[in-house]
Amino acid sequence: MDNFPKSNILYLINNLIKNTPDLKNNKLIFTTSTGTILGEMFSLDEISNLEKNISNETLVVYMSHLAMKTYNKSSENKEKINFSDCIFLKNVTILNGGCNINLQSYMLFVDSITGFSIGNL
């Protein structure tokens, strides 16, 4: 389990939420050092097919995906960027010190996650 990326665990949990009727209204809740983040994960299919359907909601995810692909292709001797280092969220609310920030999409780096839950706030 040590070599199993944290992001894979989160994608599996996200699929469980989407495919379990009693859980469908729940969001993923992440705690980080800067606040609490609520959102829904983009599915791997949505990320793979972004070029076909770019919208404001998917723009950040598409640009990040494109940047990673471009960097990985042009960087023979550099460290490769891996999608398991981050997760892509949609319909996001960031709670920080009484302030709510609503975003259509958000890229969360896995190493910044200090905790995780499922539910609604």
C-alpha positions in Angstrom: 0.0 0.0 0.0 3.0 2.3 0.4 3.5 2.7 -3.3 -0.3 3.3 -4.0 -0.7 7.0 -4.6 -3.0 8.9 -2.3 -4.8 10.4 -5.3 -5.8 6.9 -6.4 -7.4 6.3 -3.0 -9.3 9.6 -3.4 -10.5 8.7 -6.9 -11.7 5.3 -5.7 -13.6 7.0 -2.8 -15.0 9.6 -5.3 -16.3 6.7 -7.5 -17.9 5.1 -4.5 -19.8 8.3 -3.7 -21.0 8.7 -7.3 -22.2 5.1 -7.5 -23.8 4.8 -4.1 -27.4 6.4 -4.0 -27.2 7.2 -0.3 -23.9 9.1 -0.8 -24.6 11.0 -4.0 -25.4 14.3 -2.3 -22.2 14.3 -0.4 -19.0 16.2 -1.2 -15.4 15.5 -0.6 -14.1 17.5 2.4 -10.3 18.1 2.7 -8.5 19.9 5.4 -5.3 21.7 4.6 -3.1 24.1 6.6 -4.8 27.0 4.9 -8.4 25.9 5.4 -11.2 23.4 4.6 -11.9 22.6 0.9 -15.2 21.1 -0.2 -15.7 19.8 -3.8 -16.4 17.1 -6.3 -13.5 15.4 -8.1 -13.3 15.5 -11.9 -13.5 11.9 -13.1 -10.5 10.5 -15.0 -12.7 10.3 -18.1 -13.5 14.0 -17.8 -9.8 14.9 -17.5 -8.9 12.7 -20.5 -11.6 14.3 -22.7 -11.0 17.9 -21.7 -9.8 19.0 -25.2 -13.3 18.1 -26.5 -15.3 20.2 -24.1 -13.4 23.2 -22.6 -15.6 25.5 -20.4 -14.9 28.0 -17.7 -15.4 25.1 -15.2 -12.7 23.0 -16.8 -10.3 25.7 -17.9 -7.9 25.5 -14.9 -7.9 21.7 -15.1 -7.3 21.8 -18.9 -4.5 24.3 -18.6 -2.8 22.3 -15.8 -3.1 19.1 -17.8 -1.7 20.7 -20.9 1.2 22.3 -19.0 2.1 18.9 -17.4 2.0 17.2 -20.8 4.1 19.9 -22.4 6.6 19.9 -19.5 6.9 16.1 -19.5 7.5 16.0 -23.3 10.1 18.7 -23.4 12.1 17.7 -20.2 14.2 14.7 -20.9 16.5 15.1 -17.9 14.0 16.8 -15.5 11.8 15.1 -12.9 8.5 14.2 -14.5 5.2 15.6 -13.2 2.8 12.9 -12.1 -1.0 13.2 -12.0 -0.9 11.4 -8.7 0.7 14.5 -7.1 -2.6 16.5 -7.5 -6.3 16.1 -7.8 -8.7 18.2 -9.8 -11.9 19.4 -8.2 -15.1 21.2 -9.4 -17.9 23.1 -7.7 -15.4 24.0 -4.9 -15.9 26.0 -1.7 -12.9 27.0 0.3 -13.6 27.9 4.0 -10.9 30.0 5.7 -11.3 32.1 8.8 -15.0 32.8 8.2 -14.5 33.6 4.5 -16.1 31.4 1.8 -14.5 31.3 -1.6 -16.5 29.5 -4.4 -14.6 28.3 -7.5 -15.7 26.4 -10.5 -12.5 24.3 -10.5 -9.4 23.9 -8.4 -6.2 21.9 -8.5 -5.3 20.5 -5.0 -1.8 19.2 -4.4 -2.1 15.9 -2.5 0.8 16.6 -0.2 -1.0 19.6 1.2 -4.0 17.5 2.4 -3.9 16.9 6.2 -7.3 15.2 6.5 -10.3 14.0 4.5 -14.0 13.3 5.0 -17.2 12.9 3.1 -20.3 15.0 3.8 -21.7 18.5 3.6 -21.0 21.6 5.7 
